[in-house]
Amino acid sequence: MDNKIEFHFRNPEESSGYLLWQVSMRWQLKMKRSLDTLNLTHTQFALLAALAWLSRTEKIVTQIDIANHSHTDRMMVSKVLRTLETKGFIHREEHSDDTRAKVISLSNSGREILQQALKIVEETDNRFFSSLQSNTNSFNSILLRLINGNSDTESPYNRFK
């Protein structure tokens, strides 16, 4: 009986999935270390940023709006928003027309922490991706192509095609 496992690649570095996973893990670790200084997870940051982004054009932003915008699970969004509310970074209120919906808004301290986090995230990204040098736009185009080519639902990234 041959117990040898057969791989399609001679080494892991020939696998796009493996490489993407490795890059993602390294990026997440650097982001975690950077945001730990603010006692904020990357998911908390991303949802605060989504709320702030949506608030630029919408008077009312709901939990569902944030979940749809960030392409994340609604239950996870609800849980993270409860944590952000406990930290005093957001306000959650009943929707005036739909009692099942929650209207979400940034608090003053939420605005302050988000502004600090934006600076940290941008600096961390700049350091992490600096090895791309002049290939950043090409890299981003490839990532967008992967996102658009593998989206089950309408993606906000489609406008960049």
HUTA-V223267 format. One record per helix or strand of 2 or more residues. SS is the DSSP state (@ for helix, = for strand). FROM is the first residue (numbers start at 1). TO is the last residue. If there is no record, write none. Layout:
ss/from/to
SS/FROM/TO
SS/FROM/TO
//
This chain:
ss/from/to
@/12/14
@/16/38
@/42/55
@/63/70
@/74/86
=/90/94
=/102/106
@/108/149
@/156/160
//
